[in-house]
Every structure is written in C-alpha cells, then in structure tokens.
Amino acid sequence: MASRLHRFVARWAIRATRRYTGLVPIERHEPEDVFVVGFPKSGNTWLQYLLAGVLCGIDASRCPDALVQDLIPDVHDRVAYRRYTRPVFFKSHHLPRPDYRRVIHLVRDGRDAMVSYLHHYAALYGEIDQVTLIRTAPDLLAKWHVHTEAWLANPHGAAILLMKYEDLHRDPLAELKKLCRFASFAADDAVLARAIEQASFSQMRAREQRLGWDTPAWPKDKPFVRRGQVGSHRDEMTAEARREFLAEAAPTLRKLGYET
C-alpha cells in the first residue's frame, strides 16, 4: 500500500512540475518588458487582444480569453505568468511605478472612459448615478485626471509611448507600427492588418457572445464589449455629470488635445 501511495505521489509531483515549469511571479519582469497602462475602459483589453495577434499570431476572433490572458498577462488578475515573447507585454491600470521601465500609456477622452466605466461598474456592483461615480471614483485607483496626470508627469523617468484610443480607433495600422518601433518588435503590414481585422469591434463582440470571458465575476448577460465609439459621452453623459467631470479634468483634457 505504501509503495502504491509513493508511486501516486511521485506521478502527481511529475505532473505538477511539468505544469508549473517556467512560471514567473507576476511582480518579476525584465527591463525590456513593456507595460500597457491606462485608466480603465481606455481600450486596454482591445490593445491586449491586438498584441496577442501581432506577437503570437493568434486569431483573436476565435481564441478563448484565457489564452490571451496567458500571452499578455494582466498584472491585476495573475500571480504568475510564462514568458512566451521577448519582450513580454503586460496589461496594467497601475499608477507610475519605478519598476515599469517601458510603458505604453493608453489614454482616452475621460468622459468616454467614465461613461463606459459606469456600465462596467453597474454590471459588477449595481446601478450608480453618474455624478456619484465621478465624485467618488469607487473601485478605482484614482480619478481619471489624477491617473492621467501621474503618467504624463512620468516621475520615475520611464520610456513612454503615449497612445490615444481615438488615434488607434481612426488608424490602427499606423498606431501599431509606432508601438512595434517603440518595443523594437518587427511585424510586417500583413501581420498587423490581420490582427486588426480579427480584433475589430464586430469580431470582438461576436467572440464575446460565443466564448465569453475568463472572469467568473463578469455577468454572462452583460456585454463587456459594449459600444466602443469615440465621443459616446455626448449622448450618454448627463449635463450635470459633464460639469462635475470638467470641474477637475478640463485642464488635463485640453493638455491632451481634447475639446472641452
């Protein structure tokens, strides 16, 4: 009986070793690694899927979310990861950190981001009115203008590529070329174009309906890929909420070229 138990334990240990070989703690990374950092609902997941297609050649319209999360790890959702690419790209919403040496700072008009976050918050936690959301920033690391200004200040002297959601929406090919140059990653136009098509809004929406997300907390009856439009705040944000937001964020919006 003892020998049988020993054999079982040995087989289990071999399988466990094979399964976890190559895992690296999420807080450990290399100086060459790149962090895609943005305020929530700024196109972070979209860029995560685009990168999975560009770097690894996966079809973002057909693959499970778990695969994308494995290839482009989200630092908030994982304790460990595997290094499939060089450099490794990470998704993050963090404020500036001294260990983030190469950063793609993804920004979006804060009014659109807050409208999108309103629906995200309601899906997870229940309804909340727009003004309260803007005033209190529940479940966020910082308000939009605080988060954005912190990265614009770049207190730790990181190498930063500023990307705007609106530019990525308007000309994704040109923006991905900039990203590849910044990351010293070679990809021809055909690879980029294929990744863009496979991670288009319509394809992402269809993928979500078929396969869902690797996030048990996300309600299956609520769309994560909701609208994806530039300027959605114009018909979704109330006048009172707009005034509340602009009272603090107008200077940051203007600094980034957004009309107020």
DOMIZA-100512 format. One line per field, with one value per residue (C-alpha): chain; x, y, z. Coordinates in steps of 0.02 Angstrom, whole numbers. Layout:
REM residues N
mol (A / ...)
x (X / ...)
y (Y / ...)
z (Z / ...)
//
This chain:
REM residues 260
mol (A / A / A / A / A / A / A / A / A / A / A / A / A / A / A / A / A / A / A / A / A / A / A / A / A / A / A / A / A / A / A / A / A / A / A / A / A / A / A / A / A / A / A / A / A / A / A / A / A / A / A / A / A / A / A / A / A / A / A / A / A / A / A / A / A / A / A / A / A / A / A / A / A / A / A / A / A / A / A / A / A / A / A / A / A / A / A / A / A / A / A / A / A / A / A / A / A / A / A / A / A / A / A / A / A / A / A / A / A / A / A / A / A / A / A / A / A / A / A / A / A / A / A / A / A / A / A / A / A / A / A / A / A / A / A / A / A / A / A / A / A / A / A / A / A / A / A / A / A / A / A / A / A / A / A / A / A / A / A / A / A / A / A / A / A / A / A / A / A / A / A / A / A / A / A / A / A / A / A / A / A / A / A / A / A / A / A / A / A / A / A / A / A / A / A / A / A / A / A / A / A / A / A / A / A / A / A / A / A / A / A / A / A / A / A / A / A / A / A / A / A / A / A / A / A / A / A / A / A / A / A / A / A / A / A / A / A / A / A / A / A / A / A / A / A / A / A / A / A / A / A / A / A / A / A / A / A / A / A / A)
x (0 / 140 / 232 / 71 / 46 / 226 / 205 / 47 / 135 / 282 / 169 / 75 / 238 / 298 / 135 / 138 / 318 / 278 / 125 / 212 / 384 / 425 / 306 / 373 / 298 / 195 / 297 / 459 / 499 / 642 / 696 / 647 / 467 / 327 / 176 / 16 / -50 / -212 / -359 / -495 / -605 / -475 / -458 / -341 / -423 / -435 / -248 / -214 / -303 / -216 / -47 / -89 / -124 / 31 / 156 / 90 / -13 / -172 / -343 / -420 / -594 / -588 / -475 / -530 / -496 / -388 / -261 / -248 / -227 / -88 / 4 / -22 / -39 / -148 / -47 / -206 / -275 / -124 / 5 / 121 / 148 / 253 / 374 / 312 / 377 / 526 / 486 / 335 / 190 / 85 / -84 / -98 / -201 / -68 / -7 / 178 / 297 / 488 / 496 / 392 / 535 / 448 / 268 / 133 / 21 / -151 / -265 / -446 / -559 / -600 / -783 / -799 / -698 / -811 / -970 / -902 / -845 / -1021 / -1089 / -943 / -972 / -1160 / -1135 / -1023 / -1092 / -1261 / -1327 / -1245 / -1284 / -1156 / -1119 / -1086 / -972 / -871 / -860 / -812 / -721 / -772 / -661 / -533 / -351 / -376 / -489 / -460 / -366 / -259 / -212 / -177 / -76 / 29 / 84 / 109 / 224 / 325 / 404 / 518 / 588 / 517 / 525 / 343 / 246 / 84 / -57 / -231 / -381 / -454 / -298 / -300 / -483 / -451 / -292 / -247 / -114 / -14 / -29 / 26 / 177 / 225 / 203 / 314 / 451 / 442 / 454 / 587 / 472 / 467 / 299 / 252 / 94 / 4 / 25 / -35 / -184 / -237 / -228 / -329 / -466 / -476 / -488 / -611 / -761 / -881 / -766 / -734 / -919 / -956 / -813 / -883 / -1055 / -984 / -845 / -868 / -725 / -606 / -676 / -806 / -862 / -919 / -1108 / -1144 / -1294 / -1195 / -1087 / -907 / -880 / -1021 / -1008 / -829 / -869 / -771 / -871 / -1001 / -1012 / -1105 / -1265 / -1234 / -1165 / -1288 / -1257 / -1232 / -1106 / -1013 / -997 / -938 / -806 / -744 / -727 / -574 / -523 / -539 / -354 / -297 / -417 / -353 / -172 / -206 / -295 / -475 / -605 / -693)
y (0 / 118 / 89 / 118 / 283 / 331 / 297 / 403 / 547 / 533 / 537 / 687 / 778 / 748 / 814 / 965 / 1003 / 994 / 1103 / 1241 / 1238 / 1408 / 1508 / 1676 / 1779 / 1921 / 2052 / 1989 / 2051 / 2107 / 2286 / 2259 / 2213 / 2331 / 2382 / 2438 / 2556 / 2652 / 2709 / 2575 / 2572 / 2660 / 2519 / 2415 / 2247 / 2290 / 2327 / 2168 / 2067 / 2163 / 2124 / 1940 / 1936 / 2034 / 1949 / 1771 / 1758 / 1700 / 1734 / 1850 / 1821 / 1635 / 1606 / 1590 / 1737 / 1625 / 1609 / 1798 / 1821 / 1692 / 1779 / 1960 / 1946 / 2064 / 2109 / 2131 / 1957 / 1841 / 1788 / 1711 / 1704 / 1623 / 1715 / 1669 / 1825 / 1940 / 2067 / 2015 / 2138 / 2163 / 2248 / 2363 / 2503 / 2549 / 2722 / 2752 / 2626 / 2630 / 2453 / 2497 / 2549 / 2539 / 2595 / 2617 / 2747 / 2722 / 2872 / 2902 / 3052 / 3039 / 3074 / 2923 / 2817 / 2866 / 2830 / 2659 / 2629 / 2673 / 2523 / 2414 / 2460 / 2433 / 2260 / 2207 / 2300 / 2376 / 2540 / 2704 / 2879 / 2969 / 3113 / 2997 / 2891 / 3043 / 3116 / 2957 / 2851 / 2687 / 2535 / 2643 / 2676 / 2861 / 2981 / 2995 / 3160 / 3105 / 2941 / 3026 / 3170 / 3049 / 2959 / 3120 / 3178 / 3015 / 3030 / 2879 / 2925 / 2777 / 2765 / 2804 / 2795 / 2895 / 2816 / 2888 / 2774 / 2892 / 2876 / 2687 / 2689 / 2803 / 2724 / 2563 / 2513 / 2673 / 2662 / 2480 / 2523 / 2654 / 2526 / 2399 / 2528 / 2578 / 2396 / 2351 / 2216 / 2179 / 2142 / 2167 / 2256 / 2093 / 2030 / 2195 / 2205 / 2028 / 2064 / 2224 / 2134 / 1990 / 2109 / 2229 / 2284 / 2172 / 2021 / 2054 / 2070 / 1908 / 1820 / 1878 / 1810 / 1641 / 1617 / 1743 / 1794 / 1706 / 1808 / 1717 / 1882 / 1955 / 1928 / 1822 / 1930 / 2094 / 2144 / 2189 / 2247 / 2371 / 2516 / 2564 / 2732 / 2893 / 3033 / 2921 / 3042 / 3165 / 3063 / 2963 / 3085 / 3199 / 3387 / 3383 / 3241 / 3331 / 3488 / 3385 / 3298 / 3455 / 3550 / 3442 / 3363 / 3503 / 3555 / 3375 / 3352 / 3510 / 3459 / 3301 / 3394 / 3354 / 3490 / 3549)
z (0 / 46 / -118 / -216 / -123 / -155 / -341 / -344 / -256 / -375 / -528 / -457 / -423 / -602 / -674 / -559 / -606 / -790 / -768 / -670 / -751 / -822 / -714 / -656 / -514 / -588 / -497 / -578 / -753 / -864 / -905 / -1087 / -1044 / -1092 / -988 / -1073 / -941 / -949 / -847 / -851 / -1007 / -1114 / -1240 / -1132 / -1172 / -1357 / -1364 / -1265 / -1400 / -1540 / -1461 / -1443 / -1629 / -1679 / -1564 / -1564 / -1722 / -1635 / -1710 / -1580 / -1653 / -1614 / -1465 / -1283 / -1169 / -1058 / -1199 / -1223 / -1035 / -1038 / -1181 / -1125 / -935 / -835 / -680 / -577 / -612 / -604 / -476 / -606 / -794 / -931 / -1043 / -1217 / -1305 / -1294 / -1232 / -1131 / -1137 / -981 / -957 / -806 / -731 / -604 / -563 / -603 / -526 / -528 / -598 / -752 / -867 / -1037 / -1044 / -1174 / -1093 / -1171 / -1148 / -1196 / -1178 / -993 / -1023 / -1137 / -1015 / -869 / -967 / -1011 / -832 / -771 / -865 / -808 / -626 / -639 / -714 / -569 / -419 / -460 / -526 / -478 / -540 / -647 / -530 / -383 / -491 / -545 / -369 / -277 / -410 / -324 / -354 / -448 / -405 / -443 / -536 / -723 / -718 / -570 / -655 / -821 / -748 / -646 / -804 / -901 / -761 / -777 / -604 / -625 / -795 / -891 / -1080 / -1126 / -1288 / -1274 / -1374 / -1389 / -1404 / -1533 / -1644 / -1625 / -1675 / -1825 / -1895 / -1803 / -1929 / -1905 / -1715 / -1709 / -1816 / -1687 / -1550 / -1639 / -1665 / -1482 / -1425 / -1554 / -1620 / -1807 / -1889 / -2070 / -2127 / -2169 / -1990 / -1919 / -2038 / -1995 / -1808 / -1832 / -1929 / -1805 / -1657 / -1737 / -1634 / -1729 / -1713 / -1529 / -1495 / -1587 / -1495 / -1328 / -1370 / -1419 / -1291 / -1151 / -1035 / -919 / -774 / -666 / -588 / -754 / -780 / -932 / -979 / -983 / -1133 / -1093 / -1273 / -1265 / -1388 / -1424 / -1503 / -1498 / -1419 / -1337 / -1190 / -1300 / -1294 / -1134 / -1005 / -917 / -914 / -726 / -737 / -875 / -770 / -622 / -726 / -814 / -650 / -612 / -776 / -905 / -897 / -924 / -1070 / -1153 / -1122 / -1223 / -1363 / -1319 / -1343 / -1186)
//
